[in-house]
Amino acid sequence: MMASLAHQQKIDIGRVIQGGVSAVGANAPMYLLAALVLAGVPTFLVQYFFVTGIQSFNTTTIVLMVVSVFVTLFGTYLLQAAMVRSSILVLSGRDADIGGSLGVALRLVLPMIGLAIVTTFGVALGMMLLIVPGIMLYVAWAVAVPVLIEEKRGVFGSLGRSAELTKGSRWAIFGLLVVYVIVASVIGGVFGAFGPTNPFEASFAFALVNALSSTVTSLIAAAMLASLYVELRTAKEGATSDGLAAIFA
């Protein structure tokens, strides 16, 4: 009992950020390429089909836009899953193994889709109920993807485990979320300065700028979530990076 209580420490947001930066810095070019494929390209398709769909009211284009939204969501989750494994390996002093990490994530493709659907509808419903419940759910389920990829608990098991891990640290996680939103807004503003002022006159350029912005912000989000998961496991349970990485050996 005393040993378990000794691990009930507060998480350190500074350490979470530092861990995320360290993980990305270990192999930035490959991480950026993965983020471009899994987040940037789907975002480009969504933005492009959205603008052209509004202009033409073409049913096919609108259907493609909806499909692209789900592809974007899944790509983001897949990126997070791959980053979790890679980050844990890097934090334990091993090679990132991005290819192997993507392979592990792809083997969990069905539960990943289920998790994406459940969390999206859950948070959306919460947002409709005066916003606050949606934010609370988002924070509680913040590390559901890392739990799924690392502990393989299934969809609802991962959501429950995430709620357990984040309990007692949710204000700190909310603060991390606020920091991320600010950083993402700055990045979006920087990329937006090079984009067209009227997306309907230059839909391709508009979609491209948003895709590049999404590539960077999605990579940051994935790295921070992976680092947050490691921090939560360390603070609450005394887990080590070596111990976590041993699962992937």
C-alpha positions as CSV (number, residue, x, y, z in Angstrom):
1,M,0.0,0.0,0.0
2,M,2.7,2.5,1.0
3,A,4.6,1.6,-2.2
4,S,1.6,2.4,-4.4
5,L,0.9,5.6,-2.5
6,A,4.5,6.7,-3.1
7,H,3.8,6.8,-6.8
8,Q,0.7,9.1,-6.5
9,Q,2.6,12.2,-7.6
10,K,1.5,15.2,-9.5
11,I,2.4,15.2,-13.2
12,D,4.9,17.7,-14.4
13,I,3.7,19.5,-17.6
14,G,7.1,20.9,-18.2
15,R,8.4,17.3,-18.3
16,V,5.6,16.3,-20.6
17,I,6.5,19.0,-23.1
18,Q,10.2,18.2,-22.8
19,G,9.6,14.5,-23.4
20,G,7.5,15.3,-26.5
21,V,10.2,17.6,-27.9
22,S,12.9,15.0,-27.2
23,A,10.9,12.2,-28.9
24,V,10.3,14.3,-32.1
25,G,13.9,15.5,-32.1
26,A,15.2,12.0,-32.2
27,N,14.0,11.5,-35.8
28,A,12.3,14.7,-36.9
29,P,12.4,14.1,-40.7
30,M,10.7,10.7,-40.6
31,Y,8.2,11.9,-38.1
32,L,7.3,14.8,-40.3
33,L,6.9,12.5,-43.3
34,A,4.6,10.3,-41.3
35,A,2.6,13.3,-40.1
36,L,2.4,14.6,-43.7
37,V,1.0,11.3,-45.0
38,L,-1.3,10.5,-42.0
39,A,-2.5,14.0,-41.2
40,G,-1.5,16.5,-43.9
41,V,-2.8,14.6,-47.0
42,P,-6.2,13.8,-45.5
43,T,-6.6,17.4,-44.3
44,F,-5.8,18.6,-47.8
45,L,-8.5,16.4,-49.2
46,V,-11.1,17.6,-46.6
47,Q,-10.3,21.3,-47.2
48,Y,-10.3,21.0,-51.0
49,F,-13.5,19.0,-51.2
50,F,-15.2,21.3,-48.7
51,V,-14.5,24.4,-50.7
52,T,-15.2,22.9,-54.1
53,G,-18.3,21.1,-52.7
54,I,-19.8,24.4,-51.4
55,Q,-19.1,26.1,-54.8
56,S,-20.6,23.4,-57.0
57,F,-23.1,21.7,-54.6
58,N,-21.9,18.5,-56.3
59,T,-23.2,15.4,-54.4
60,T,-20.1,13.4,-55.3
61,T,-17.7,16.0,-53.9
62,I,-19.7,16.4,-50.7
63,V,-19.6,12.6,-50.2
64,L,-15.8,12.6,-50.8
65,M,-15.5,15.4,-48.2
66,V,-17.4,13.3,-45.6
67,V,-15.2,10.3,-46.3
68,S,-12.1,12.5,-46.1
69,V,-13.2,13.7,-42.6
70,F,-13.2,10.1,-41.4
71,V,-9.9,9.4,-43.1
72,T,-8.4,12.4,-41.4
73,L,-9.7,11.3,-38.0
74,F,-8.4,7.8,-38.5
75,G,-5.0,9.1,-39.8
76,T,-4.6,11.3,-36.7
77,Y,-5.3,8.4,-34.4
78,L,-2.9,6.2,-36.4
79,L,-0.2,8.9,-36.1
80,Q,-0.8,9.1,-32.3
81,A,-0.6,5.3,-32.0
82,A,2.7,5.1,-33.9
83,M,4.1,8.0,-32.0
84,V,3.3,6.4,-28.6
85,R,5.4,3.3,-29.4
86,S,8.2,5.3,-31.0
87,S,8.3,7.8,-28.2
88,I,8.5,5.1,-25.5
89,L,11.3,3.5,-27.4
90,V,13.2,6.8,-27.7
91,L,12.6,7.7,-24.1
92,S,14.1,4.4,-23.1
93,G,17.2,5.0,-25.2
94,R,16.3,2.8,-28.1
95,D,15.8,3.5,-31.8
96,A,12.4,5.1,-32.8
97,D,11.5,2.2,-35.2
98,I,8.9,4.3,-37.0
99,G,8.1,1.5,-39.5
100,G,7.6,-1.1,-36.8
101,S,5.5,1.4,-34.8
102,L,3.2,2.0,-37.8
103,G,3.0,-1.8,-38.2
104,V,1.9,-2.2,-34.6
105,A,-0.7,0.6,-35.0
106,L,-2.1,-1.0,-38.2
107,R,-2.6,-4.3,-36.5
108,L,-5.0,-2.5,-34.2
109,V,-6.9,-0.9,-37.0
110,L,-10.4,-2.1,-36.1
111,P,-10.3,-1.0,-32.4
112,M,-8.7,2.2,-33.6
113,I,-11.7,2.9,-35.8
114,G,-14.1,2.0,-33.0
115,L,-12.2,4.3,-30.6
116,A,-12.4,7.1,-33.1
117,I,-16.1,6.7,-33.5
118,V,-16.9,6.4,-29.8
119,T,-14.8,9.4,-28.7
120,T,-15.9,11.6,-31.5
121,F,-19.6,11.1,-30.8
122,G,-19.1,11.2,-27.0
123,V,-17.2,14.5,-27.1
124,A,-19.6,16.0,-29.7
125,L,-22.6,15.1,-27.6
126,G,-20.9,16.6,-24.6
127,M,-20.2,19.8,-26.5
128,M,-23.9,20.1,-27.3
129,L,-24.6,20.0,-23.6
130,L,-23.2,23.4,-22.8
131,I,-19.7,22.6,-24.0
132,V,-18.2,21.8,-20.5
133,P,-19.2,18.1,-20.5
134,G,-17.5,17.7,-23.9
135,I,-14.2,19.3,-22.6
136,M,-14.4,17.1,-19.5
137,L,-14.8,14.0,-21.6
138,Y,-12.0,15.0,-24.0
139,V,-9.6,15.5,-21.0
140,A,-10.6,12.3,-19.3
141,W,-10.1,10.3,-22.5
142,A,-6.9,12.2,-23.5
143,V,-4.7,9.1,-23.4
144,A,-7.2,6.5,-24.7
145,V,-5.1,6.0,-27.9
146,P,-1.8,5.4,-26.0
147,V,-3.6,3.0,-23.7
148,L,-5.1,1.1,-26.7
149,I,-1.7,0.8,-28.5
150,E,0.4,0.0,-25.4
151,E,-2.0,-1.9,-23.2
152,K,-4.4,-3.4,-25.8
153,R,-7.5,-3.1,-23.6
154,G,-10.0,-2.6,-26.4
155,V,-12.2,0.4,-27.1
156,F,-14.2,0.8,-23.8
157,G,-11.4,-0.6,-21.7
158,S,-9.0,2.0,-23.1
159,L,-11.5,4.8,-22.4
160,G,-12.0,3.6,-18.8
161,R,-8.3,3.2,-18.3
162,S,-7.6,6.7,-19.7
163,A,-10.2,8.1,-17.2
164,E,-8.4,6.2,-14.4
165,L,-5.0,7.5,-15.4
166,T,-6.1,11.1,-15.9
167,K,-8.0,11.3,-12.6
168,G,-6.4,13.8,-10.3
169,S,-4.4,15.4,-13.1
170,R,-7.2,16.7,-15.3
171,W,-6.7,20.4,-14.5
172,A,-3.0,20.0,-15.5
173,I,-4.0,18.2,-18.7
174,F,-6.5,21.0,-19.4
175,G,-3.7,23.5,-19.0
176,L,-1.6,21.5,-21.5
177,L,-4.5,21.5,-23.9
178,V,-4.8,25.3,-23.6
179,V,-1.1,25.6,-24.3
180,Y,-1.5,23.4,-27.3
181,V,-4.4,25.4,-28.7
182,I,-2.4,28.6,-28.4
183,V,0.6,27.0,-30.1
184,A,-1.6,25.5,-32.8
185,S,-3.2,28.9,-33.4
186,V,0.1,30.6,-33.8
187,I,1.3,27.9,-36.2
188,G,-2.0,28.2,-38.2
189,G,-1.6,32.0,-38.3
190,V,2.0,31.7,-39.6
191,F,1.0,29.3,-42.4
192,G,-2.2,31.3,-43.0
193,A,-0.1,34.4,-43.8
194,F,1.2,32.7,-46.9
195,G,-2.2,31.4,-48.0
196,P,-5.0,33.0,-50.1
197,T,-7.3,35.5,-48.5
198,N,-10.3,34.0,-50.4
199,P,-10.3,30.2,-50.4
200,F,-13.0,30.1,-53.1
201,E,-10.7,31.8,-55.5
202,A,-7.7,29.5,-54.8
203,S,-9.1,26.3,-53.3
204,F,-5.9,24.3,-54.0
205,A,-3.6,26.8,-52.3
206,F,-6.0,27.1,-49.4
207,A,-6.1,23.4,-48.9
208,L,-2.3,23.0,-49.2
209,V,-1.6,25.7,-46.6
210,N,-4.0,24.1,-44.1
211,A,-2.5,20.6,-44.8
212,L,1.0,21.8,-44.0
213,S,-0.3,23.5,-40.8
214,S,-2.1,20.3,-39.9
215,T,1.0,18.3,-40.5
216,V,3.0,20.3,-37.9
217,T,0.2,20.6,-35.3
218,S,-0.8,16.9,-35.5
219,L,2.8,15.9,-35.0
220,I,3.0,18.1,-31.9
221,A,-0.2,16.7,-30.5
222,A,0.8,13.1,-31.1
223,A,4.2,13.6,-29.4
224,M,2.6,15.4,-26.4
225,L,0.0,12.7,-25.9
226,A,2.6,10.0,-26.0
227,S,4.8,11.9,-23.5
228,L,1.7,12.6,-21.3
229,Y,0.9,8.9,-21.2
230,V,4.4,8.0,-20.1
231,E,4.3,10.8,-17.5
232,L,0.9,9.6,-16.1
233,R,2.1,6.0,-15.9
234,T,5.3,7.2,-14.1
235,A,3.6,9.5,-11.7
236,K,0.7,7.2,-10.8
237,E,2.2,3.8,-11.0
238,G,6.0,4.2,-11.0
239,A,6.3,2.8,-14.5
240,T,9.6,3.3,-16.3
241,S,10.3,3.9,-19.9
242,D,12.3,0.7,-20.0
243,G,9.4,-1.3,-18.5
244,L,7.0,0.2,-21.0
245,A,9.4,-0.5,-23.9
246,A,9.8,-4.1,-22.9
247,I,6.3,-4.8,-24.1
248,F,7.4,-4.0,-27.7
249,A,10.6,-6.1,-27.5
